[in-house]
Amino acid sequence: MYKKLIIFSAIALCIGFITYAYFNHWIIIAYPRSQTHTTHSPIPGYQKKKITLCYWHNNNWRTENSDLLWSNNKVDCITYLIRAWLSLLEEETATNRSIALQTAILTSSQQELFLSFDRKPFGPESNTHTKWMWIEGLLKTIRLNNLDIQRVTFLEHHQPLQDDHVDFSNPWPIKGFLPS
């Protein structure tokens, strides 16, 4: 009789401990997912799209294809694209500064884009050619991904970007300044 009581108590203690551990997330139980694959996007309004990123490095134009989440919101697409481009530049050491895009804003006509960065994209030691190639790489990336933008204005902390060599007071045409 005592033997059955001890066994029953031990089983109840184990079940109690396992239940306590489960509810306190010490034990995680994951059920297997079904093997059916869906063709729709897991996030409504988003789909995977192949993009092209273009940049200047070691005196050559380089392109890289990647997949990116694309939405119906044009500003979101631009933001994701430019952040991916900036990450690529940093990975490939095509730039000597780590910068981040703070804000991307479109005018009401959806033709002019304002890009605000957290710092100047180039250091004081950068020459004019390096600055132009950085700008052209960003313009080419936007142009190659068919975002239907006509002009881009560059900002630093939401103020016009100031530079001794390159004039940022006017928007840059998306077609760039190099011959095709």
Salt bridges, closest charged atoms under 4 A:
ASP67 OD2 - LYS48 NZ 3.90
ASP67 OD1 - LYS50 NZ 3.32
GLU112 OE1 - ARG151 NE 3.60
ASP118 OD2 - ARG119 NH2 3.66
GLU136 OE2 - ARG143 NH2 3.52
ASP163 OD1 - LYS131 NZ 2.83
